[in-house]
Amino acid sequence: MARLPDKQADSPGVDAALAQRVLQRRGGALLNLDKQLLHSAPVADGWNQLMGAIRGHTKLDGALRELVILQVALLNRAPYEFAQHAPVALAEGASQEQIDALATWRDSPLFDARARAVLAYAEAMTLQVQVPDALFDALRRHFDARELVELTATVAGYNMVSRFLEALRIEIEA
């Protein structure tokens, strides 16, 4: 059970315009995550803008983006994040076999050099924080500066998401 009570779009004190923006980005329904974020309008608004940009306005390949998000969820033991993004990964073109192989990606033939560089980067950013030069140089072979910024923001942003989810014990939607 979540550590804080849920806020709804129509809960007293919730900014109606903000709730509408979140509902619009979510396709009309608040997630359990959103119901916790609405306790702080400034945080919810910034979150909605940042995550909306990462998910909907980047040049980064959607399947790679979602595989990175799933890997961050696995590394941080954040099942909510994984449950939310597995269907998105499939819709973006990742295979179920790739999703299933993420925990052992280094031993899997399902990932090409580009995907391997991305997964290694996400792992380094998540577990070590500092990224070795050789690893970043390997990414440069596959991505331009904009994509590198977008990839970095995706890994950093979804590390934030998983930590928020787990600290507040936000449950997967029924």
N, C-alpha and C positions, 0 to 999 in steps of 0.2 A: 504494500500500500504506500502511496506517495506520502512524503513527510509533510506536505502542505495540502490544505484543501484546494480542490480545483476551483478556478475562476471560469465563468462562462462569459460569452460575449455580452450578455445582458445582466451580469452580476453588478451590484452596486459598486460604484467607483471605477468601473472599467471604462476606458476611453472608447466610445462607440466607433469613432472613425478609425482608430487603430484596430479594433476588433474586425471591422470590415475589411481593412487591408490584409490582415492575416487570413481571414476567411476567403478572400479573393485569391490569394496565393495558394491556399490549400484546396481550392476547388469547392468551397462551401461548407466544410466541416472542420472544426478545431480538433487537433490531435491532443492527446494527454500532455504532451510537451508544451503546447501552446497554452493550455489551461493552467500551467504552472508559471510560464513566462508572463502571463497577464497580471501577475502580482506586482510587476514593475513595468509601467508603460514605457519609460525610456529604454530599458533593456529589451523589452519585447519588440519595440519599434526598430531599434538598431539590429537586433537579431533577424527580424523579418527582412530587412533590407539586405543585410550581408548574405544570409543564406539564400535569399531570392536571387541575388547576383551570382553566387557560386553555382546554384542549380540551374538557373535559367538564362544567364546572359554571358556565359563564357564560351570561348572558342575550343576549350579542351574537349576531347572526344568523350562522349557521354558514357560509353561502356567502361573506359579507363577510369573516369571520375567515380563511377559507382563501385568499381572493384576496389579503388583506394578507400572509399568510405567504408565498405564492408571489411576491408583489412584493418582499418583503424578500430572498427567496432570489435573485431576479434581480439586484437592486441590489448584493447582496454576492457575486455570482458563486459561489453555493453550490448546485451541481447535486444533491447528495444531498437537501438540504432540499426542492428543487423536485420531485424524483422521488418523495419520500415523500408530499408533500401534493397533487400534481395529482389523484390518484385520490380523495382525500378531498374536494377541492373539487367534483369532479363529483358525488360522493355527497351532498354538502350542497346541491346545486342550482345551482352555477355551471355555465356552459356551456363546452364545449371552445373555442368561439369566443372567449369572454371570456378564458380561460386563454391562448390563442394571442395575444390582443391586449394582454396586460398590458405588454409592452415599449413599446407605443405607445398606451397608454390615453388620453392626452390627445387623440389624433386619432380615437378610436374612438367610434362611436355606441352601442356595446354597454353603456356604463356610464351609469347615471342620476346625478342630482346627489348623492345619498347616497353612492354608490360612488365618485364622483369626489372627494368630500370626504375619504373614507377613504383612498383611494390617494394623494392629495396629502399627507395627514397622515403616512402611512407613509413616503413619500418624504422629507419634511422631517425626520422623526425619524431616519431612517437616514443621510441624506447631510449634513444640516446640524446635526443634534441639536437646536438651538433651533427652536421652532415659532413662526412669526409669529402675533400676536394675531388678525389677520383670518382666518387659516386655522382657528384653534381656534374662533373665533366661528361660522364656517361649519359646523363639526361640531355645535355646540350646537343648531342648528336641527333636527338629525336624531336626536340621542341624548340620553338622560338622564345624570345624573352616574355612575350605576353602569356604564352602557355605555361612557362615556368612559374610566373607569378600566380597564375590561376591554379596550377597544381599545388603550389606551396600554400596558398590560401585555403584550398580544399582540405589538405591534410591538417593544417592548423585549426581550421574552423570545425572540422568534425572531431578533432581531439577535444575541443571545447564542448561540443555537443555531448559526446559520450561522458565526459566528466560531469556535466550538468545533470544528465539523465541518471547517472549512477549515484551521485551525491544526494539527489532528492528522491531516489527510488521510484522513478516514474515507471509505471507499468505499461506493458504492451496493451494496445487496444483489444477489447474482447472481440 
